[in-house]
Amino acid sequence: MREYALTFVIAAAVTYLLVPLVRRLAIAFGAAPAVRDRDVHTEPIPRLGGLAIYGGFAAALLISAQLPHLQNVFVAKTWIGLLLAGGLITVIGVIDDRWGMDALSKLAGQIAAAGILVWQGVQLLWLPLPGTQLSLGPWLGAMISILLIVVTINAVNFADGLDGLAAGIVGISSLAFFAYYYVVAVEQGFVRQSYPAMIAIILAGTCVGFLFHNFHPARVFMGDTGSMLLGLLLTSITITVTGQFDANTAREEFNSSGLVVFLPIALPLLVIALPLADLVLAVLRRTLSGRSPFAPDRGHLHHRLLDMGHTHTRAVLLMYLWAGIVAFAAVSLSIFDSAFIVLTVTVLVATCAVGLIALPRLRRRGLLPWGRERESAARSDHHQPTDG
């Protein structure tokens, strides 16, 4: 556990220290575009923050390879695929943040980065089914893996619409992954699963280090450089574990209903439930209105929270809360025996979250005896642009 903690601190520290340098580079490089009509900030903010995230991730990963215990998980070459694919998606993001890219070119780059991961062994090998598991052939597994990676990249990219939103959600997701892999896998004897646990804790560290500069009011944006990189790394965690985690063995070991077996596939979908829902709704909304699915607008979930009367910070924290509720509820169900208690606590917390979301409307309707005088307070001026 100490080596995990060390890699977390290294990732956070390197990312934190690199951000000011990247910020100055972005300004000199001209990657601080003028404010657009659909943006929710009022002054140009430098992008390219994803360069610092990639630097922090790479540094922590390479240092981990020298640690006594974690170096044992570097037998496979999947970590090389992470560095190569991450580097490619970062370069694509830099080009897009500086000069702009059309949707098809960006999609082609995302598929190429996903292909590198698959080439280096980051590939789905099975899918859980009731009572059994479905083995995937090399070609089908590769196609499904690439599809999952590309969808997650774009889901995180769509979530990158407010200061600290994408980094916070991915950070929460990574911590949920780490809790699952460490508690369930490591403590129960699935030692080989320490590799995805290591990647998860490093990714969480980079998000925390970046949030010191990116939380409202942001001094730098991650841009597509960072959001696509976070989506790529997040998906690689869950895909990697399928090559080391046998479903039938897990059922016998845990003597459970099989939820633990479904989590490697279900957890990433649950963790990014909000960004994924936002992605689906955006595609439907734009398609039904006769526009391109990639055409940007101001109809995202975070925009709706702002329109309801929430401040920037409260809207971001609400999105954090929902991501945490879904992710850690799923992990808790696999760790604790009492599903009733977990579900009861989850329902209570979710009910409170719904109440917080409805708070501004309740104030406007005079249903609350306090806080009405603050409803007309001006919202903050500095918001992150919508990349989706």
C-alpha positions, 0 to 999 in steps of 0.5 A, spaced: 500 500 500 505 504 501 508 504 494 501 505 491 501 511 496 508 513 493 506 513 486 499 517 487 504 522 490 509 522 485 503 523 479 500 529 483 506 532 485 509 532 477 502 534 474 502 540 479 509 542 478 508 541 470 501 545 470 505 552 470 510 551 465 504 548 460 500 554 461 506 559 459 507 554 453 500 554 451 500 562 451 506 562 447 504 557 443 497 561 441 493 555 445 488 560 449 483 562 443 478 567 444 471 566 447 466 563 443 458 564 443 457 557 447 463 558 452 461 560 459 467 563 461 468 571 459 476 571 458 481 567 454 484 561 458 490 557 456 489 550 454 494 544 453 493 542 460 493 535 458 500 535 457 501 536 464 497 530 465 501 526 461 507 528 464 505 526 471 502 519 468 508 518 465 513 520 470 509 516 476 509 510 471 516 509 470 518 510 477 513 505 479 517 500 474 523 501 479 519 500 486 521 493 489 513 490 489 510 494 483 516 492 478 513 485 478 507 487 474 511 490 469 512 483 466 507 485 460 508 490 455 501 493 456 504 499 460 508 501 453 502 501 449 499 506 454 505 511 453 505 510 446 497 511 445 497 516 450 502 520 447 499 519 440 492 522 443 496 527 447 499 530 440 492 529 437 489 534 442 494 539 442 493 539 434 486 540 436 486 545 441 491 549 437 489 549 430 482 545 430 480 538 427 474 536 424 470 531 427 472 525 422 480 526 423 479 526 430 475 520 430 481 517 426 486 519 431 482 516 437 481 509 433 489 509 432 490 510 439 485 505 441 488 500 436 495 501 439 492 499 446 489 493 443 496 491 439 500 491 446 495 487 449 489 491 452 484 487 449 477 484 452 478 477 452 471 475 455 464 478 457 460 476 463 454 472 462 449 469 467 452 463 470 458 463 465 462 467 461 463 469 453 470 468 450 471 473 445 475 471 439 481 476 437 478 480 432 471 481 435 475 482 442 479 487 438 473 491 435 469 491 442 475 494 445 476 499 440 469 501 440 469 502 448 475 506 448 473 511 443 466 511 446 469 513 453 474 518 450 468 522 447 464 521 453 469 524 458 470 529 452 463 531 453 464 532 460 469 537 460 465 543 460 466 546 467 472 548 471 474 541 474 469 537 472 472 532 467 478 531 472 474 530 478 469 525 475 475 521 472 479 522 479 473 519 483 472 513 477 479 512 478 479 511 486 473 507 485 477 502 480 482 502 485 478 500 491 475 495 487 481 492 485 485 493 491 480 490 496 477 485 492 483 482 488 489 484 492 486 482 499 483 476 496 489 473 493 488 475 485 495 478 486 496 479 478 491 485 478 495 490 482 497 492 475 490 495 474 490 498 481 497 501 480 494 505 473 488 507 477 491 510 483 496 514 478 491 516 474 487 519 480 494 522 482 494 526 476 487 528 476 488 531 483 494 534 481 491 538 475 485 540 480 489 544 484 490 549 477 483 547 474 478 547 479 474 554 479 476 559 477 481 555 473 487 558 471 488 553 465 484 548 461 486 541 460 482 542 453 482 536 448 489 534 450 487 532 457 480 530 456 481 525 451 487 522 454 483 521 461 478 517 457 483 513 454 487 511 460 480 510 464 478 505 459 485 501 459 484 500 466 478 496 466 480 492 459 487 490 462 484 486 468 480 482 463 486 478 461 488 477 468 481 475 472 478 469 471 470 469 472 469 462 474 475 462 479 472 469 482 465 466 483 468 460 486 472 464 490 467 469 493 461 464 493 457 470 490 451 472 486 456 474 480 456 481 481 464 481 482 464 478 476 460 483 472 464 489 475 470 489 471 465 491 465 459 494 468 464 499 473 466 503 467 459 504 465 457 506 471 462 510 473 461 514 467 454 514 467 453 521 467 458 523 461 455 517 457 448 519 458 450 526 456 453 523 450 447 519 448 442 525 449 447 530 445 447 525 439 440 524 439 438 532 441 443 534 435 440 529 430 433 530 431 434 537 430 437 536 423 445 538 425 451 534 426 452 529 432 458 533 433 456 540 432 457 543 439 451 546 443 449 549 450 444 543 452 449 539 456 447 536 463 452 541 466 449 547 462 442 545 465 444 545 472 447 552 471 440 554 468 437 551 474 440 557 478 446 553 481 453 556 481 459 554 478 462 550 484 455 547 486 454 544 479 461 541 479 460 538 486 453 535 484 456 532 478 462 529 483 456 527 488 452 523 482 459 520 480 461 518 487 454 515 488 454 510 482 461 508 482 462 507 490 455 504 490 457 498 485 464 497 489 460 497 495 456 491 493 462 487 491 465 488 497 460 488 503 455 482 504 449 486 506 446 488 499 440 491 503 444 496 507 448 498 501 442 500 497 439 503 503 444 508 504 445 509 496 438 511 496 438 516 502 444 519 499 441 519 492 435 522 495 439 528 498 442 529 491 436 530 488 434 535 493 440 539 492 439 539 485 432 542 486 434 547 491 434 553 486 427 552 484 424 551 491 427 557 493 424 561 487 417 558 488 418 560 495 418 553 498 424 555 502 424 560 508 431 561 507 436 563 502 431 567 497 435 573 497 441 569 494 438 567 488 439 573 485 447 573 486 451 574 480 454 567 477 461 566 477 465 569 470 470 564 469 467 557 466 470 552 462 468 551 455 464 546 452 468 541 448 463 537 446 
